[in-house]
Amino acid sequence: MDKRIIGNLLLILGIGLFVGGAVGYVTEQLPVEQISGIGALALIFVGTGASMKKAKQ
């Protein structure tokens, strides 16, 4: 697979985690203790995906 495709997938996964965590927090479906972990994972995925997309240019 091309690194840009993997970067796009990681970026989408990170954004999905971020939005899912925010929705879970607002609707009180997730405990507050899990929100920081979900946010950290989302940030890692978004950062890795963005750097993989940028490295090809």
VENWO-V972428 format. One record per residue. SS is DSSP state (H for helix, E for strand, C for the rest). D_LAST is the distance of its C-alpha to the last C-alpha in Angstrom with 2 decimals. Layout:
# VENWO-V972428
[[SS;D_LAST] [SS;D_LAST]]
This chain:
# VENWO-V972428
[[C;16.39] [C;12.70] [H;11.00] [H;9.64] [H;13.35] [H;14.66] [H;12.57] [H;14.05] [H;17.41] [H;17.47] [H;16.63] [H;19.42] [H;21.71] [H;21.37] [H;22.10] [H;24.94] [H;26.39] [H;26.34] [H;28.04] [H;30.40] [H;31.42] [H;32.08] [H;34.14] [H;35.98] [H;36.82] [H;38.02] [C;40.13] [C;41.38] [C;40.50] [C;38.71] [C;40.39] [H;39.10] [H;38.54] [H;35.83] [H;33.80] [H;32.37] [H;31.29] [H;29.64] [H;27.86] [H;26.67] [H;25.35] [H;23.61] [H;21.95] [H;20.84] [H;19.41] [H;17.59] [H;16.17] [H;15.15] [H;13.66] [H;11.64] [H;10.38] [H;9.64] [H;7.62] [H;5.63] [H;5.59] [C;3.82] [C;0.00]]
